[in-house]
Amino acid sequence: MPRVADGQKYSTRLVSGRDNIEVDGFILQLGGKTAMRSLLLAITLMMTVPVTVIAGPKEDAYQVVEKFKRAFDASDVQGIVNLFAPDAVFFGTVSPRLATKTDEIKAYFQAIKTDTPRTVEIGEYSTLVLSDSVVVFAGMDQFSSTKDGKRIDLPARFTLVITKGKHGWRISHFHSSARPGG
């Protein structure tokens, strides 16, 4: 039998005649074959149509991580910068300094326009939902670039704090560093 979102099974069966149906223990009396067929069709459709999962803060915030990956892979500097909150704090993987201004973050990411194609792969990560508007992601990733036709990999680790404000979900804190032993 199909399962619904809460994991419970629902059953239907005919009970004592053509004008009655039992749905999960409740007996419904119907007014004839047409009503019975309509009800059975409605129940069948409800049980077979996928239930839309309502996303929570974790899923909503992770969309920012996915957008970051797409923009990075496309060498879309402005697309990346648009994912940051105006007051974001930023430590880039190869940056020697802390960036606290949008222009500084934009300047850092100008390098992704060289040694292309470039990609980032998100590996193992963990999520901590602090509230409906603050989610922390920490994990492993790997940046790749191409120089003189050869792929260069930089294993790294990251911490992102993604917050929801008046402009939606944005990166408020970004820290990435080379992975030791990587």
C-alpha positions in Angstrom: 0.0 0.0 0.0 1.2 3.5 -0.7 2.7 5.5 2.2 1.9 9.1 3.0 4.2 11.8 4.4 3.7 10.8 8.1 4.6 7.1 7.3 1.3 5.7 8.2 -0.6 3.2 5.9 -4.1 3.9 5.0 -6.4 1.1 3.8 -9.7 1.0 1.9 -12.1 -1.9 1.6 -15.7 -2.5 0.7 -18.0 -3.3 3.7 -21.3 -5.1 3.6 -22.6 -4.1 0.2 -21.9 -1.8 -2.7 -22.9 1.4 -1.0 -20.5 1.3 1.9 -16.7 1.7 2.1 -14.3 1.6 5.0 -11.4 4.0 5.0 -8.9 3.4 7.7 -11.5 2.1 10.1 -14.3 4.6 9.3 -17.4 3.2 7.4 -18.8 5.6 4.9 -22.3 5.1 3.4 -22.6 6.2 -0.2 -25.5 6.7 -2.5 -24.9 4.3 -5.3 -22.3 3.0 -7.8 -21.4 6.5 -9.2 -20.7 7.9 -5.8 -18.8 4.8 -4.8 -16.6 5.0 -7.9 -16.0 8.7 -7.5 -14.9 8.2 -3.9 -12.7 5.2 -4.8 -11.1 7.2 -7.5 -10.5 10.2 -5.2 -9.0 8.0 -2.5 -6.8 6.2 -5.1 -5.5 9.5 -6.5 -4.8 10.9 -3.0 -2.8 7.8 -2.2 -0.8 7.7 -5.4 0.0 11.4 -5.9 3.3 12.3 -4.2 2.9 14.5 -1.2 4.9 17.7 -1.5 7.4 18.0 1.3 7.5 21.4 3.0 11.0 22.6 3.2 12.4 23.8 6.5 15.3 26.2 7.2 17.9 23.5 6.5 16.6 22.8 3.0 16.0 26.5 2.3 19.5 27.4 3.4 21.1 24.6 1.5 19.7 26.1 -1.7 22.3 28.9 -1.2 25.1 26.3 -1.1 23.8 24.8 -4.3 23.6 28.2 -5.9 27.1 28.9 -4.8 28.3 25.7 -6.5 26.5 26.5 -9.7 27.8 30.1 -9.8 31.4 29.0 -8.9 31.3 26.3 -11.6 30.1 28.9 -14.2 32.8 31.4 -13.1 29.9 33.8 -12.3 31.5 36.3 -9.9 28.4 38.5 -9.6 26.3 35.4 -9.0 28.5 34.4 -6.1 28.7 37.9 -4.6 24.9 38.2 -4.8 24.7 35.2 -2.3 26.4 37.1 0.4 24.7 39.3 3.0 25.9 43.0 2.9 27.6 42.6 6.3 29.1 39.2 5.6 32.4 38.1 7.1 34.6 36.2 4.6 37.8 34.1 4.8 38.7 32.7 1.4 40.5 29.5 0.9 43.7 31.2 -0.3 43.1 34.6 1.1 45.6 36.0 3.7 43.1 38.5 5.1 39.6 38.8 6.4 37.1 40.4 4.0 34.1 42.4 5.5 33.0 44.4 2.5 31.1 43.2 -0.6 33.8 44.8 -2.9 36.5 42.7 -1.1 34.6 39.5 -1.6 34.1 40.4 -5.3 37.8 41.1 -5.7 38.6 37.7 -4.2 36.4 35.8 -6.6 37.8 37.6 -9.7 40.4 34.8 -9.8 37.8 32.2 -10.8 37.7 33.7 -14.3 41.2 32.3 -14.8 42.4 28.7 -15.0 39.0 27.5 -16.2 37.1 25.4 -16.1 36.9 25.6 -12.3 34.6 23.5 -10.1 33.8 22.9 -6.5 32.5 19.6 -5.2 30.8 19.6 -1.8 31.7 16.4 0.1 30.8 15.3 3.6 29.1 18.0 5.6 27.1 18.5 8.7 24.2 20.9 9.4 23.2 22.7 12.5 19.9 24.6 12.5 20.2 27.3 15.1 16.8 28.9 14.4 14.3 29.4 11.6 16.6 32.0 10.2 20.1 30.8 11.0 21.7 27.6 9.7 25.4 26.5 9.9 27.0 24.1 7.5 30.5 22.7 8.1 32.2 20.1 5.9 34.7 19.1 3.2 34.9 20.3 -0.3 37.3 20.3 -3.2 38.1 23.1 -5.6 39.5 22.2 -9.0 41.0 24.4 -11.7 42.7 23.8 -15.0 46.1 25.2 -15.8 48.1 24.4 -19.0 45.5 21.6 -19.7 46.1 19.9 -16.3 43.5 19.7 -13.5 44.7 21.1 -10.2 42.7 20.0 -7.1 42.6 21.8 -3.8 41.0 19.8 -1.0 39.5 22.2 1.5 37.1 22.5 4.4 34.4 25.0 5.0 32.1 26.6 7.5 29.1 28.7 6.3 26.6 30.5 8.3 23.5 31.2 6.2 20.9 33.6 7.5 17.5 34.7 6.4 16.9 38.4 6.3 14.8 40.9 4.4 16.5 39.8 1.1 16.0 36.0 1.7 18.7 33.5 2.6 22.3 34.8 2.3 25.8 33.8 3.4 26.7 35.8 6.5 29.9 34.0 7.4 32.2 32.1 5.0 35.3 30.4 6.0 37.3 28.0 3.8 40.8 26.7 4.3 43.0 24.1 2.7 42.5 20.7 4.2 45.5 19.5 6.2 47.0 16.4 4.7 44.8 16.9 1.6 
